[in-house]
């Protein structure tokens, strides 16, 4: 994943988190992604799954 693309995801997350918190969010296992971290999905070309998760955040799913 290119740095510019990653920056775009961090920018979207800035609606909910500080930059540092967004970085943590990307690098920690997420309960809505069993056994995976958002950054792993991004690195494997699964940007749509991460975008779907961010959209869930926009609709109030903060788990």
C-alpha positions in Angstrom: 0.0 0.0 0.0 1.3 3.4 -1.0 1.9 6.0 1.7 -0.6 8.4 -0.1 -3.3 5.7 0.0 -2.6 5.0 3.7 -2.8 8.7 4.4 -6.3 8.7 2.8 -7.5 6.1 5.3 -6.0 8.0 8.2 -7.7 11.1 7.0 -11.1 9.3 7.0 -10.4 8.0 10.5 -9.7 11.6 11.6 -13.4 12.1 11.9 -13.3 9.7 14.9 -9.7 9.6 16.1 -6.5 11.7 16.4 -3.7 10.8 14.0 -2.0 8.7 16.7 -5.2 6.9 17.5 -5.9 6.2 13.8 -2.5 4.7 13.5 -3.2 2.4 16.5 -6.6 1.5 15.0 -5.0 0.5 11.8 -2.3 -1.7 13.6 -4.4 -3.4 16.2 -6.6 -6.5 15.9 -10.1 -5.4 15.4 -13.2 -7.3 16.7 -15.1 -6.8 13.5 -12.1 -8.4 11.6 -11.6 -11.6 13.4 -7.9 -12.3 13.6 -6.9 -9.4 11.4 -5.7 -5.9 11.6 -7.0 -3.2 9.2 -3.4 -2.6 8.0 -3.1 -6.3 7.1 -6.2 -6.1 4.9 -4.9 -2.9 3.3 -1.5 -4.5 2.5 -3.3 -7.5 1.0 -5.4 -5.4 -1.4 -8.6 -5.6 0.6 -9.2 -1.8 0.9 -13.0 -2.3 0.4 -13.2 -4.3 3.7 -11.5 -1.5 5.6 -13.7 1.1 3.9 -16.7 -0.9 4.9 -15.5 -0.9 8.5 -14.9 2.8 8.4 -18.5 3.3 7.1 -19.7 1.2 10.0 -17.9 3.7 12.3 -19.7 6.5 10.5 -23.0 4.9 11.4 -22.1 4.5 15.1 -20.5 1.0 15.3 -17.5 1.9 17.5 -16.5 -1.6 18.6 
